[in-house]
Amino acid sequence: MSHLDAFTKGWSFRTSTPDFEPGQEITAFVTGHDDGTHVVRIGDTVLSLDDIDDAENGDRDRSSDGNGTGGETNLLDSQVRLRVEEFNTNDHIGRATVLERLGESSF
């Protein structure tokens, strides 16, 4: 084994388009809205989210842009635990269900 091989042993590159399996649970940040639906972007992979109801926490936001008073919970910039429901490996898009809100980002 060369010194270079020993130095780089175990290294791997991450992809900008990760794949997910239906039923897989992951943690991610909600990065935006697309046509009134919250989305998570992980690299170039996009997951559309089925929202949770945080009414018991008073976190109701009923606007389509997450800044007012419309029908869904505002998850923008929140860290969430989610379960992948559907995933297209060719287009790197899918749908996921939010299991719980873990917190908010610090930026």
C-alpha positions, 0 to 999 in steps of 0.5 A: 500500500502506497503512502497516498493509498494509506492517506486516502483510505476511507475517503469518498465523495458526496453526491449533489443528488442523493437518492432516498428510499420510500420509508426512509427517515431523515432530518433536514431543514425546510428551505422554501415554498414551491406553489404553496408547498414547503420543500426540502432541498438536499443538494439538487434533490428536492422533497415536497412536504406534507405539513404537520399541524402545530396548532397546539404550539400556536405555530399556525401560519395560514399564508401561502408564503409562510408570512401571514395567516392562510391554511398551513403550518409555517415550517420555513427555516425549521429543522424537521424529521421526515419520512420519504413517501415517494422518490423518483431517482431519475429526476431526484424529486420526491414527497415526504411526510413531516413527522415532527418539528425539531427546532429552528435555524440560527440564521 
